[in-house]
Each structure stands twice: as structure tokens, then as C-alpha cells.
Amino acid sequence: MPYCSGMRKLAELDIKKIESLIVTSRENPIDPNTFIPWGTPLSADFEFMPQTLFSLHGHKLFNSLTNEQKRELAKAEVGQAMYSYGWSEGLACLFFYRYLVSLNDNASAEYRYLLVEIFEETCHQQMFSRSIETLGIKTIPPRPLHRFAGWFSTRFLPSDIVFMSVLAIEIVTDMYGAELMRQPKIYPVLSKIALLHNIEESRHMEFAEILLEHYTKGAGPVRRTIYSIVVCLNIYFMRTLYVRKEILTRIGLDPKIYYKPAYKGLKQKFSVHCLGKAIDFVSKWGGFNWFTKIIWRKLLDAKI
């Protein structure tokens, strides 16, 4: 991926900010193997999904589920979230490596922080994989359209578009994790995963915003529209990985009856609890107009 199609030259202040991120990561490493209480039993005392994100919770059909079905559905849905984050971070690392080789100075702050981020994202992928193993569930892989979108974007789209895509996923992941941590009875493995992820992703988001600021500041109406749609589509694609018909079938529920209410339920809950930061981010550089608002409302039920 040619550097000329990627990010612009960084200002001195931006370089100092990135150097600070490098120091923070170096001096405050978090090891998922010791930070997360992996040995915690899957006790009935714990919950695996907050009501605010549980797809069927609040619908009349929810009461038709047995306690075991509710528990397995919660584990499956949070497991799908973990799977989707690991998968998306793998795509991000693929792009980061392609972007690294386009940089001329491998001692620059930009280059060195990307290496830090790749390392941390790789640890996150291992963490998410282990969480799925710990929950004892089998996840559903992305649909062909998801796979094609991931393959195409990491290989052919300009760097600013891909960084915008990565940042969009990081923002909603951060809010999803925060919602998990608000639940006092959540399974400790999940709450610690969310905490670790939020700590390190906050630095990743700051780095991406530093790089993208050079583009959003000078962007005209057309480019702002494109960026807004990119953010929207990435959030939509991620959210559609969470509720799957196969999961309902596995726990003895008829997808013809339960899928649409579950899908709509998550869409509504996600809009309320996971879109705030994304909307603020897009609003900051004027990414909402009559056209983009229609798309955000249609795909994400965004309150804008």
C-alpha cells in the first residue's frame, strides 16, 4: 500500500503525543495470563451478559426460555462478541503490517507505536480465543460478505479509510466493554477482559485519532460523508456478527420465531448503549448531514 495513499507527515506535537503513548505502554504492560482470573468457575452466581445488551431480554419471548437456555444464550452472545473482536483485530494487524512496510523510517514514532499496537492486539486475540475456550462455547464464523469486506478493505482501500474502520471498531468495542463492567455480577473473567481491553484500546484510539485528524480537519463535504459512512458500515458489520440463527438452534429455539426479535432487540440496545462515542466522534468533524443521518438511522437505529 503506497505511502502517498496513506497518512500525511506528522507535526512535532503529534510525534510527542505518540512518543508518550509508547512510554505508557512500555512502563505499564498488562499480561492477560496473570491479569485475568482464568480459573474462576462458571458458577451460577455469575451472569455472562448485562441486560442492557442481552438481545431477547425485555421481549415477551424471553420468559419462554428456560434458565439454562437464558444462560447458554448469554454465553453464546458474549462469545460471539469476543470472537468478532479477535477477528477484527487480526484484520487490523494484517493492515498494520502492510502499512509498516510503506514507511521509510523504521525508527519513527509512528513506526514504533504501530509495533507496540500489533503486539498488544496479538495479545488481545489470544485473550479472546482463551475466553471462548473458558466459556466452553463454539462460535459462528463470519458470513462470506463479512469475510470479503475484511479481505478487500485491508488490501485495497486507502490507509485513511482503513484507519477510520479500525477506529470505529475500537470505539464500539470500548463502549461494549464498559457496559460489561457496569454489571456487578458479571463473570470476573469477562469483566477483567473488558478492563484490560479498554485500557490498551484507549491508547490505540488516541493514536488513530492523531493520524486521522490531518484528514478530518481539512475534509470537504464529500470526504466527510465517506468517512461517516465508513464508520457506520463498520459498526453495522460488527453488530451483525453477534446474533446468529445457528446459536438459537443449538439451544433448542426456533430461529423462525426468535431470530427477528433477538436481532431487533440487540439493534435497539446497541443504539442506546454502544453508539454514544461513535456519534460524538463523527459529530466532531461534521460527518453528519441529511444523507449520512438516513444511513445511520436505518442501519444502526442511531438517535441523531
C-alpha positions in Angstrom: 0.0 0.0 0.0 1.8 3.2 -1.2 2.7 5.7 1.5 1.3 8.5 -0.7 -2.2 7.0 -0.3 -1.7 6.7 3.4 -1.2 9.2 6.2 0.4 12.6 6.0 3.6 13.8 7.7 3.0 14.2 11.4 3.5 17.5 13.2 6.0 17.7 16.1 3.3 17.9 18.7 1.7 14.7 17.3 5.1 12.9 17.4 5.4 13.9 21.1 2.0 12.5 21.8 2.9 9.2 20.1 6.2 9.0 22.0 4.2 9.4 25.2 1.9 6.5 24.2 4.9 4.4 23.6 6.4 5.2 27.0 3.0 4.5 28.7 2.7 1.1 27.0 6.3 0.2 27.9 6.1 1.2 31.5 2.6 -0.2 32.2 2.4 -3.6 30.4 -0.5 -5.9 31.3 -0.2 -9.6 30.9 -3.6 -11.3 30.2 -2.3 -14.6 31.5 -1.9 -13.1 35.0 -4.3 -10.1 35.0 -7.4 -12.2 34.2 -8.6 -14.8 36.7 -8.9 -17.6 34.2 -9.5 -20.3 36.8 -12.8 -18.7 38.1 -15.5 -21.4 37.8 -18.6 -20.8 35.6 -20.7 -20.5 38.7 -24.5 -19.9 38.7 -23.7 -16.9 40.9 -22.3 -15.0 37.8 -24.0 -13.5 34.8 -22.5 -13.5 31.3 -24.4 -10.7 29.7 -25.8 -7.5 31.1 -29.5 -7.0 30.5 -28.7 -3.8 28.6 -27.0 -5.9 25.8 -28.9 -9.2 26.0 -30.8 -9.5 22.7 -34.0 -11.0 23.9 -34.2 -9.5 27.4 -37.3 -7.4 27.7 -39.2 -9.2 25.0 -42.2 -11.3 25.9 -40.4 -14.3 24.3 -37.7 -14.1 26.9 -39.9 -15.6 29.5 -40.4 -18.7 27.4 -36.8 -19.6 27.7 -35.6 -22.0 30.5 -33.0 -20.7 32.9 -30.4 -22.9 31.2 -31.4 -21.5 27.7 -31.0 -18.0 29.0 -27.6 -18.8 30.4 -26.4 -20.5 27.3 -27.7 -17.7 25.1 -25.9 -15.1 27.2 -22.6 -17.1 26.9 -23.1 -17.6 23.2 -23.7 -13.9 22.5 -20.8 -12.6 24.6 -18.7 -15.3 23.0 -19.7 -14.0 19.6 -18.6 -10.5 20.6 -15.2 -11.9 21.8 -14.8 -13.8 18.5 -15.7 -10.7 16.4 -13.2 -8.5 18.3 -10.4 -11.1 17.8 -11.3 -11.5 14.1 -11.3 -7.7 13.5 -8.1 -7.2 15.4 -6.5 -9.9 13.2 -7.6 -7.9 10.1 -6.2 -4.7 11.7 -2.8 -6.4 12.3 -2.8 -7.5 8.7 -3.3 -3.9 7.6 -0.8 -2.6 10.1 2.0 -4.8 8.7 1.2 -3.7 5.1 1.2 -0.1 6.3 4.5 -0.5 8.1 6.4 -1.6 5.0 5.3 1.6 3.3 7.1 3.7 5.9 10.6 4.9 5.1 11.8 5.5 8.7 11.6 2.4 10.9 12.8 4.4 13.9 10.0 6.9 13.7 7.4 7.3 16.5 4.7 6.2 14.1 6.5 3.0 13.1 7.5 2.1 16.7 4.0 2.7 18.1 2.5 0.5 15.4 4.8 -2.3 16.5 3.5 -1.8 20.1 -0.1 -1.9 18.9 0.5 -5.0 16.8 2.0 -6.7 19.9 -1.0 -5.7 22.1 -3.6 -6.6 19.5 -1.9 -10.0 19.2 -2.2 -10.5 22.9 -5.9 -9.4 22.7 -6.5 -12.1 20.1 -5.0 -14.7 22.3 -7.1 -13.4 25.2 -10.3 -13.5 23.2 -9.6 -17.0 22.0 -8.9 -18.2 25.5 -12.1 -16.6 26.8 -14.2 -18.6 24.2 -12.4 -21.7 25.4 -13.1 -20.8 29.0 -16.8 -20.2 28.3 -17.0 -23.7 26.7 -18.8 -22.5 23.6 -18.5 -22.9 19.9 -18.6 -19.6 17.9 -20.1 -19.0 14.5 -17.7 -17.7 11.9 -18.3 -14.5 9.8 -20.6 -14.7 6.8 -19.0 -14.6 3.3 -19.9 -11.0 3.0 -18.1 -10.1 6.2 -15.0 -12.0 5.1 -15.0 -10.4 1.7 -15.3 -6.9 3.2 -12.4 -7.6 5.6 -10.2 -9.0 2.8 -11.0 -6.2 0.4 -10.6 -3.3 2.9 -7.2 -4.5 4.3 -5.7 -5.0 0.9 -7.1 -2.3 -1.4 -8.6 0.7 0.5 -6.5 3.8 1.2 -4.9 4.0 4.6 -7.1 6.7 6.0 -10.2 4.7 5.3 -8.8 1.6 6.9 -7.6 3.5 10.0 -11.1 5.0 10.2 -12.5 1.5 10.0 -10.2 0.3 12.8 -11.1 3.3 15.0 -14.8 2.7 14.5 -14.5 -0.9 15.8 -12.3 0.2 18.7 -14.8 2.8 19.8 -17.8 0.4 19.9 -15.7 -2.3 21.5 -14.7 0.2 24.2 -18.4 1.0 24.9 -19.4 -2.7 24.9 -16.7 -3.5 27.4 -17.7 -0.6 29.6 -21.3 -1.9 29.6 -20.0 -5.3 30.7 -18.0 -3.8 33.5 -21.1 -1.9 34.8 -22.8 -5.3 35.6 -21.8 -6.1 39.2 -22.5 -9.8 38.9 -20.7 -10.3 35.6 -18.4 -13.3 35.3 -14.9 -12.0 36.5 -13.1 -13.3 33.5 -15.3 -11.1 31.2 -15.0 -8.0 33.4 -11.2 -8.2 33.6 -11.0 -8.8 29.8 -13.1 -5.7 29.3 -10.9 -3.7 31.7 -7.7 -4.7 30.1 -9.0 -4.2 26.6 -10.4 -0.7 27.5 -7.1 0.4 29.0 -5.0 -0.6 26.0 -7.6 0.3 23.3 -7.8 3.8 24.7 -4.2 4.3 23.6 -4.9 2.7 20.2 -7.8 5.1 19.7 -5.8 8.1 20.6 -3.1 7.1 18.1 -5.7 6.5 15.3 -7.3 9.9 16.1 -3.9 11.6 15.9 -3.3 10.2 12.4 -6.8 10.8 11.2 -7.0 14.4 12.5 -4.9 15.6 9.5 -7.6 14.2 7.2 -10.8 15.1 9.1 -9.7 18.7 9.7 -9.3 19.5 6.0 -12.0 17.2 4.7 -14.7 18.6 2.4 -18.3 17.6 2.4 -17.8 14.6 0.2 -14.9 13.1 2.1 -16.7 13.7 5.5 -19.7 11.9 4.1 -17.4 9.0 3.0 -15.8 8.8 6.5 -19.2 8.9 8.2 -20.5 6.0 6.1 -17.2 4.0 6.7 -17.7 4.3 10.5 -21.4 3.4 10.2 -20.8 0.3 8.0 -18.0 -1.0 10.2 -20.2 -0.8 13.3 -23.1 -2.4 11.4 -20.9 -5.3 10.2 -19.6 -5.9 13.7 -23.0 -5.8 15.3 -24.5 -8.3 12.8 -21.9 -10.9 14.0 -23.4 -11.1 17.4 -26.9 -12.6 16.9 -26.9 -15.7 14.7 -29.6 -18.2 13.9 -27.2 -21.1 14.5 -26.9 -20.2 18.1 -30.7 -20.2 18.6 -30.9 -23.6 17.0 -28.2 -25.0 19.3 -30.0 -24.1 22.5 -33.3 -25.5 21.2 -35.0 -22.3 20.0 -36.7 -22.0 16.6 -35.0 -19.2 14.6 -38.2 -18.6 12.7 -39.7 -17.4 16.0 -36.8 -16.0 17.9 -34.3 -14.6 15.4 -36.1 -11.4 14.4 -37.0 -10.3 17.9 -33.4 -11.1 19.0 -31.9 -9.1 16.1 -34.2 -6.1 16.6 -33.6 -6.3 20.4 -29.8 -6.0 20.1 -30.1 -3.3 17.4 -32.1 -1.2 19.8 -30.0 -1.9 22.9 -26.8 -1.3 20.9 -28.1 2.0 19.7 -28.7 3.2 23.3 -25.6 1.8 25.0 -22.8 1.4 22.4 -23.1 4.3 19.8 -22.5 7.4 22.0 -18.8 7.7 21.5 -19.0 6.9 17.8 -21.7 9.6 17.3 -19.6 12.1 19.2 -16.5 11.3 17.1 -18.3 11.7 13.8 -20.0 14.9 15.0 -16.7 16.4 15.9 -15.6 16.7 12.3 -19.0 17.3 10.8 -19.7 13.8 9.5 -23.5 14.1 9.8 -25.6 15.5 7.0 -29.1 14.6 5.8 -27.7 11.7 3.8 -25.5 10.1 6.4 -28.2 10.6 9.1 -30.5 8.4 7.0 -27.9 5.7 6.7 -27.1 5.8 10.5 -30.7 5.7 11.4 -31.5 2.9 9.0 -28.6 0.6 9.8 -27.9 1.4 13.5 -31.1 3.0 14.8 -28.9 5.9 15.7 -30.6 8.7 17.7 -29.3 11.7 15.6 
